[in-house]
Amino acid sequence: MVWALLSLQDQYDVIEKHTQSGLDLVEKYVKFVKERTEIEQNYAKQLRNLSKKYCPKRGSKEEQECRFSNHQSFLDILNEMNDYAGQRELIAENMMMNICIELTKYLQELKLERKTHLSDGKKAQQSLESTYKQLDNSKKRFEREWREAEKTAQYAEKTDQDINATKADVEKAKQQAHMRMHIAEECKNDYAAQLQKYNKEQNQFYFTDMPLIFNKLQDMDEKRVRKLAQTYILFADTERHVMPIIGKCLEGITRAGTNVNEKNDSLVLIEQHKSGFERPGDLEFEDYSQGINRASSDSSLGTPKGPLDLLGKNKSKPFWLFSKKSKVGTLDFGHLPPEQRRKRLQQKIDDISKELQKELDQSEALGKMKDVYEKNPQMGDPACLAPQINQTTQNIERLRGELNKYEVLQQKHTIKYLSVYTLNQTHTVLTLLSLFSLSSRSPDGAHSDESTPDASQAIYAEFDDDFEEEEMSSPIGQCTALYNFPGSSEGTISMQEGEVLAVVEEDKGDGWTRVRRNNGDEGYIPTSYATINLNK
């Protein structure tokens, strides 16, 4: 299937947009690879700076320590990391040369070629339109002249039949009619020639010129796609080619770890710091009872006097986190039906959660940027980020407050309408509510003063306000169903045409009315689906 088979009337713009989007993709890919090379270069630079930072200076004490295997292995690791950084630089260089520069040059060629093909197409189209205008003008001229010729012929015939007209008038009218007829014939021939010319050019345009241009554009776009696919593969091959050397660097790091010999390090330390002195001899016994003069022994060893006091303080201080909730709007979607309100609350919670996550990501990014500025002052002033950090912190606290508020609203909504939503599935809630209602009333329906609150009353005391309206309240009217209603949504109830239901709660302006069947099933129905008669 070639592009030339497309309908030229309505697909020329499609081909133009498609080829342009292809060029845009090449340009976008070049930018992507450039940013990747910048990342690789920055990564390599940071690795080199890191290796240089921890590499011991010549003549320093750390260099002398390299006689120990663990110190020497660490030095080997630094050298391997420096070589690893060189491989990352090689990846960036090869990507820049083989992908970015090459594709940029190829992109310029594609733009020029596309411009040429589209220009040829526009020229052919303009030529066809110009020929059509000439055809249209010749057609209109032929029509106009033919009508004039008919009028002059009719006038000549009328003049010839007029008995009052002179011979000269008749002759003049016939000459005028003949001249007009001659002009009309010339216009007719010109119109036929223009028509033949236009049909020929139109055939040339639709069957030769435009298919050729479209085929060239197709070849150009397919070459672009093929070239782009090659660079996609090259993107992976560029890093794959240095993998063996990177693997050797990692092997060198592993080898540095295996070369550590703790026993040999101990021997090196002993050999380096052993003194060679003889161990002191035993102290002689000095008998003062025999009047022997005290003499000091040259071989005696002094003992430390007094204990060694080690002082330390644990300066730990607990952190107290204070937060201040921001006030949010009072919009709780209370005017909506239960299911719609639940969905709107959930949607609001999801939106706030997404916005909160975005602020958290921004806060983390600002923190990292601040650390970079503190480590590298030449890149920027950390103080300039303080207003943004403070604003982000305030936004996070505000969003957390809003999220907490809407979650509480959602929980209250779930508790409030639990008896309605689960009426046909869960009978446990209805049973508990009935027990609670019966335990708080006397047999004659009045409140019993002698009744004492039991454990069940204590459990449901905090939910009394929420379920007060959901208990089996008295009907306020009746309704008759005008249409069938499936009641498939949560919180609604099905009904059949002509069915009579008890009205429990009238429409509050949202288009829904709460009803009840004789078996106790309750739910919402559309107000417009029933005829409602309320008790007076």
VENWODA-V252956 format. One line per field, one symbol per residue. ss: DSSP state (H for helix, E for strand, L for the rest). phi: phi as a letter, one per 30 degrees, with the letter a starting at -180 (. if undefined). psi: psi as a letter, one per 30 degrees, with the letter a starting at -180 (. if undefined). A space follows every 50 residues. Layout:
BEGIN
ss = ???
phi = ???
psi = ???
END
This chain:
BEGIN
ss = LLHHHLLHHHHHHHHHHHHHHHHHHHHHHHHHHHHHHHHHHHHHHHHHHH HHHHLLLLLLHHHHHHHLHHHHHHHHHHHHHHHHHHHHHHHHHHHHHHHH HHHHHHHHHHHHHHHHHHHHHHHHHHHHHHHHHHHHHHHHHHHHHHHHHH HHHHHHHHHHHLLLLLHHHHHHHHHHHHHHHHHHHHHHHHHHHHHHHHHH HHHHHHHHHHHHHHHHHHHHHHHHHHHHHHHHHHHHHHHHHLHHHHHHHH HHHHHHHHLLLHHHHHHHHHHHHLLLLLLLLLLLLLLHHHLLLLLLLLLL LLLLLLLLLLLLLLLLLLLLLLLLLLLLLLLLLLLLLHHHHHHHHHHHHH HHHHHHHHHHHHHHHHHHHHHHHHHLHHHLLHHHHHHHHHHHHHHHHHHH HHHHHHHHHHHHHHHHLHHHHLLLLLLHHHHHHHHHHHHLLLLLLLLLLL LLLLHHHHHHHHHHHHHLLLLLLLLLEEEEELLLELLLLLLELLELLLLE EEEEELLLLLLEEEEELLLLLEEEEEHHHEEEEELL
phi = .cdddddddbcddddddddddddddddddddddddddddddddddddddd dddcddddidddddddddddddddddddddddddddddddddddddddcd dddddddddddddddddddddddddddddddddddddddddddddddddd dddddddddddddddddddddddddddddddddddddddddddddddddd ddddddcbddedddddddddddddddddddddddeddedddceedddddd ddddddddddbdddddddddddcdcidddddddddccddcidddbdcdcd cdcdcidccccabcdcbdccccbbdddcdcdbhddcdedddddddddddd dddddddddddddddddddddddddbdddlcddddeeddddddddddddd ddddddddddddddddcddddcddcccddddddddddddcbdedjcdcdd dcdcdddddcddcdddcddddddddclbbcddbdbdidddjcbdacejdc bddcbddcjcibbcbbdddjdblcbdddcbccbcdd
psi = klffflkfegfeeeeeeeeeeeeeeeeeeeeeeeeeeeeeeeeeeeeeee eeefkklkfleeeffffkeeeeeeeeeeeeeeeeeeeeeeeeeeeeefee eeeeeeeeeeeeeeeeeeeeeeeeeeeeeeeeeeeeeeeeeeeeeeeeee eeeeeeeeeefkffkleeeeeeeeeeeeeeeeeeeeeeeeeeeeeeeeee eeeeeffeeeeeeeeeeeeeeeeeeeeeeefeeeeeeeeeffeeeeeeee eeeeeeeffkjeeeeeeeeeeegkefllkklkklkjjffggkkkkkkfgl kkkkklljkjklkjikkkkjkkkkkkkllgjghfflleeeeeeeeeeeee eeeeeeeeeeeeeeeeeeeeeeeeeiffflkffffeeeeeeeeeeeeeee eeeeeeeeeeeeeeeegefeegefejfeeeeeeeeeeefgllfgflkkff kkkaeeeeegefgeeegefflilkkgallkkelkkehflkflklllkfkk lkkeklkgfggkkklklfgfklaklkefglkkjkk.
END
